[in-house]
Amino acid sequence: MRGDQVVVRAFGDEALVRRIWRATEGVVFIVSDQNFRTLLAGEEGLWPIGFRREDVFEYDEDAIQELEAHPSGRSLNWEHLHHWTYQAG
């Protein structure tokens, strides 16, 4: 789970590609790739940001291509993505 790459729906339906730092039943804490490496090395970094589980989706290469074609992320078709599944442990 830690380090899984996901697509998150941020404010204004902006799509962001991030990594999971930690998850609970209701909240998924995400970080950027750079901050993930920093925290993993035990160095001081930015605090992970919590997203509601329903706003976290499995990483999808087609979605990433769509994001690259429309950098604002607001044209992403969220219905084509699958929600990231929380797994305890």
Secondary structure, 3 states (H helix, E strand, C coil): CCCCEEEEECHHHCEEEEEEEEECCCEEEEECHHHHHHHHCCCCCCCCEEEEHHHEEECCHHHHHHHHHCCCCCCCCHHHCCECCCCCC
